[in-house]
Amino acid sequence: MTFLILPLIALCLFYSHLVTAFSDVTIYSPPSSYKIPRVLYARSLLLAKENVILATWENYGPEPPYFPIYQSSDQGRTWSEIGRVKDEVNGWGLRYQPFLYELPIDYGGFPAGTILCAGSSIPSDLSKTQLELYASQDRGRTWKFVSHIARGGVAKPDNGLTPVWEPFLMMYKERLIYYYSDQRDGKHGQKLDHQISDDLRKWEPPVDDVSYSNYKGRPGMTTIAHLPNGQYMLTYEYCGAPQGGCPVYYRLSADPLKFQSAQAHQLKTPAGGNGLSGSPYVVWTPAGGPNGTIVVSSGGHPEVFLNRNLGAPGSEWKKVPTGAQRSYTRSLMVMTDPKNILIVGAGLLNGANNKVTAATIDVSR
Ligand SMILES: *[C@@H]1O[C@H](CO)[C@@H](O)[C@H](O)[C@H]1NC(C)=O
């Protein structure tokens, strides 16, 4: 028997390696009838138990827009559409900034394993923004409206306007937190805040996560990683920063409801370059050493940036090439084999050739 089984195991290991490492898989290529940028702002989610990956993005097809749900059952190599998250209440469509999250426990009357989708419902004239929550109890195939979270004004990123956008979901101490970017506070061009719900229907008032006394400061795009030392790491872009541009910053806090009082650190490579710029995304993976590896992507670079020191201020961020293109708010996801990170991007703001693509990178080397 052994003479048969061992080569079989070796073959399987070899094959799984081939299957998990790739660059430049096309998830979706939009038709030219779509409005530019056609697709943008991709997000992904690993359903660990089935080893299935879901992806979604902003989709600029026929009105009203919806968030497509694509699925891969072979580690990201091939994809097909399994569902659509459609606006059921406003008649505006689900237009901007989707985010997917799997409930790890029973919550608000939904069983563990329910998939949540957050995003902004916006009419075609962009006159209003409404952050929403939808849920799927059949692994992304069908979706139901759950609740409204925050309502804001015109969907343009100009100071003085009042949109709400860029949601990120996370559970902390068995409570669901809905993080987002908020322009409704007259003291700040934009700030980051969050709301909490114990039943997914009623939401507590917003609490600040990051705001700057400089009115033109526009912290945006919350993503958060949980580190093995108990700290949470929030990365964000700081547009309107004193040094200009949209440098990427991070904050570390043992309490992810209290980032406002945590120190801000600019995320820079040690070479003293300009640092990362725009639309960051952070994940932590146990691969790559005793501290695991923090992986950060940003809109300014095709590379990703690795840190093996739990983000200790002043510690090294190593710039590593990827097979992926630069994308506006490219998403990262730790795969079933945690040394592999899935990068899903959907192109650039105003990009005329955007498509949704996936690539993997092995961060253990
Ligand atoms: C893990 O992180 C800590 C905190 O930054 C650091 O002191 C330590 O050297 C790291 N360990 C390794 C093996 O890199």
The ligand as a MOL file (V3000), in Angstrom:
LIG
                    3D

  0  0  0     0  0            999 V3000
M  V30 BEGIN CTAB
M  V30 COUNTS 14 14 0 0 0
M  V30 BEGIN ATOM
M  V30 1 C 8.0880 39.8740 17.6590 0
M  V30 2 O 7.6800 41.2170 17.9110 0
M  V30 3 C 8.3030 41.8070 19.0160 0
M  V30 4 C 7.6430 43.1600 19.2370 0
M  V30 5 O 7.9600 44.0320 18.2200 0
M  V30 6 C 9.7950 41.9090 18.7810 0
M  V30 7 O 10.4380 42.4480 19.8960 0
M  V30 8 C 10.3590 40.5320 18.4770 0
M  V30 9 O 11.7120 40.6480 18.0910 0
M  V30 10 C 9.5760 39.8530 17.3450 0
M  V30 11 N 10.0260 38.4930 17.1710 0
M  V30 12 C 10.5850 38.0780 16.0470 0
M  V30 13 C 11.0480 36.6530 16.0460 0
M  V30 14 O 10.7450 38.7800 15.0630 0
M  V30 END ATOM
M  V30 BEGIN BOND
M  V30 1 1 1 2
M  V30 2 1 1 10
M  V30 3 1 2 3
M  V30 4 1 3 4
M  V30 5 1 3 6
M  V30 6 1 4 5
M  V30 7 1 6 7
M  V30 8 1 6 8
M  V30 9 1 8 9
M  V30 10 1 8 10
M  V30 11 1 10 11
M  V30 12 1 11 12
M  V30 13 1 12 13
M  V30 14 2 12 14
M  V30 END BOND
M  V30 END CTAB
M  END
